[in-house]
């Protein structure tokens, strides 16, 4: 039976804690924040091959930094502040390690709107379609490919100002809806949308809420999603470099106007895209 080592990381440095390590072509997440919707950065012994790291049932991205292996675990927006996230690691020599990460609080903006009831509640047909699509997308977002990304630094996917921030919680007629799991960019319909990093297209389809959508796998559970597109200009299994055109801004799906919704996922958890994008 393998020995098990345990340690606990307290979230004493909530944000802007680290800069990218540029050596060897690797880069770390520029801002580390163990908060709901954030990223926990967990170092491991670098004298062994890369450990296999999991958070729950999902594999966690592990990259080399200087003389250590570092896991970057996405923390779901639904994680209660003050809770403990347990990350499990298995080294090549058989030693297992359990790391506890304390989740710090983070306040996200709220927006209260009054709308006609018909704009909030779905018909039976629309609800059935949504449930089918949700199951499909949940499976896609659990994609984990073994090759790590060349970098965690992403480029802006479209030219335009950021118009809605990650984590925003909307209330329709007093009823809470799921927090915004991405970042919106205000851009005119037809504006080119590019891949934020090199990767493989793993999904391209037209869905009820996000409309025409593309999902890119960058490696080891780092995925990006581009929604409400007017046109999709790529295909599933195509490999694209960073900056490669994949579609155009539109207003498809359940939206009120043209814009790009951009999401970043780590180990199937939506995390704040601002952690990966340039200022």
N, C-alpha and C positions, 0 to 999 in steps of 0.2 A: 504494500500500500504506500503511495507516495507521501512524503512529508508535506505539510501545509504550513506556509508562513503567512502571517497576518500583519497588516499595518493599516493605519488610518491617516488620511490626508484631510486636514482641516482647511476650509476655504477662507484663509486669512488674507489672501490677495485676490480681490474679486475681479479685477479687470485691468487691461493695459499692463499686464504683468510681464510679458515677454516680447522680444523682438525676434524676427525670423533668424534662424541660423543658416547662413548662406553657403557654408562650405559643402563641397561634394554635390552641389546641385539640389539639396533638399531645402525645404522651408517649413517652419512651424506655423501653427495658427498664430496670427499676430497678436490677438487679444484672447487671453484665457480667462474664462469665467465659469465657475462651477455653479451655475444658476439654472432655473428652468429655461430651456431654450438655449443654453450655453454649451460649452465644451470643457470637460475635465481633462487635464493633461497629466498623465501618470507615468513617471519614469520607471524603467526596469533595468536590471543589470545588463550591461552591454558585452560581457565576456562570453556569453552564450549566444547561440542562434536566436532569432526573433521568437519571443513567446507567442502562443496562441491566446488571445485575450477575448473574453466575452462579457457582455452586460446583459444579464438575463439569457435569452435564447439567441441573441444576435452577436456575431463577431464584431470586434472593434478594430479600427484602423491602427496599425503599428508602423512607425517609421523610425529610421536611424537618425540620431542627432548626436554628432561628435562621438563620444565613447559610450553612449547609452541607447537603449530602445525606448521609445516614448509612445504610449497609447493615447489616442485622442478619442474620448468617449462622448458622444452626443447625449445630452440630457433632455428628455422630453419636456415640452412645455407644461404638461400635466403633472410633473413631479412636484410634490408639496415642498415648499421651503422648510428647511430644518430637518428634512428627512436624510437618511443615509443611503447612498447608492453603492451597491456592492459589485465590484469588478473582479472577475475571476481570471487568473492567468495560469498557463501551464508551460513550463520551460521545457526545452529539449532534453534536459537531464532528468525529467520526471518530477521535479519539484513543483508543487502547486502553490500559488500565492493568492491570497484574498486581500483586496485593497478596498477600504471603505472611504467614500468621499462624501463629505458633508455638503449639502446643497444650500447655498445662501439665498436669501430673498432677493427678488428683483421686481420692481413695480413697472408694469407696462401701461400704456395709455388706454383709456376707455372712450367709446363713442356711443351716445344714446340717440337713436333715431326712431321716429314715428312713421310707419308706412302702412298702406292698406293691408289687411290680413291676407288677402290673396297673393301678396308678394312675398309672404313669409312661409306659409304652409304649402307643402308639395301635394300634388294630386297623387292618387294611388299609382298611376302609371309612371309618373316622374320619380316617385319614391322607390318603386321597384327598379327602375333603371339606375338610380343613384346607388342603391345597395349592391347591384351587380358590378357597377364600375368601381365602387369603393373596395370590394373584395379583390378585384383584378389589380388595382393600383397598389393596394397594400402588399400584394405578393411581389410586384415589380420593385417596390421600394425596399424590399428585403434582399435585393441582389447583392452578393458579395463575391467579387473576383479577387484572386490571390495577388495579382501584381499591384503594388502600391502606386499611387499617383506620383508623378515626378515632383510635384509641388502642391502645397495646400493653398497657395496664393492664387486666387481667381481674378479674372479680369471682368470689368463691367460688361454685361451682356447686351446692352443697348444704350444709345446716346439719348439722355434725357434725365431730368431731375428725379430724385427719389420722392414719391408722392404719398406713400403709406408705409409705415414702419412695421417691422416684425413684432409679433406679440400683441398688437392692437386687438382689444376685445370689444365687439359691437353688441349692443343691446337693441333688439327690434321690439318696440312696444313693451319695453320692460323685460323681455325675455332674452337671456344671454345666449350668444352663439359662440361657436368655437373660436379661439383666438386666431388671428391672422398668422398663418404659418410660413409667410414669406415676406418679400419686399416688393413693392410696386414701383414701376418706373413710368412716369408720364411721357408718352411719346406718341406722335401722330400715327394713325393707321398707315401701314405700309413701310414703316421704318424697319431696316434690317435688324434682325436678332442674331447674335453669334454665340457659339459655345464658349462658356466662361473658362473652360479648360479642356485639355486634350482628353479624349475618351471615346467610348463606343455608344452609339444610340441603342437603347434597350427598350424604348417604347415611343410610339408616335400614333396618336389617335385623337378622336373627337369625343369629348365627354360632357356630361350635363352641366356640372358646375365650372370646371376649368376650361371648357371649350377645346379648341385644337391645342394639343399639348405634346411636348417633346421631353423625354427624360434621357439624360446622359450619365453613363457609368464612368467615373474617373479612376476607380480602383479601390478595393478594400472598403466598400460601403460608402464611399464619398460619391454622392449623386447630386445632380442639379436638375431642376424642373423648370420649364418655360411654358406658361399657360396664356390662354385667351388669344392665341395666334390667329391672324387672318389667313395665313398660308404656312404649310409645313414644307420645307425645302430640304428634306433629308429622308432617310429610310432606316428602318430597324436593321441593326448589325453593321451599319456604316461606321467606320472609324474616322473621327474628325480631329484636326488639330485645334488648339486654342485659337479663338478668333474666327473660326470657320462659320459662314452663314448657315443657319439651320431653319430660318423662318422669317416671318414678318409680323410686326405688331398688329393686333386686331382687337375685336370686341366680341369674340365668340364665347359661348357659355353664358353663365348667369352674371352679367356685368351691366353697368350703365354707360360705359364709354370705353374708348380704345386706351389700352395701356398694357404693359408687360407685367405679369406676376412671375416672380423669380424666387424659387425655394432652393435651399441647400439641405441635404440629409446626411447624417452620419449614423451608422448602425440603426437605420430605419427611423431615426428621430429627426424631426425638422429642427434645425438650429439657425441662429441668427446669421443671415448672409453677410451682415456688416463685419463679422469676425474674419471673413475671407477676402473681402473686397478692398480696393484702395480707398483712401479717405476721399 
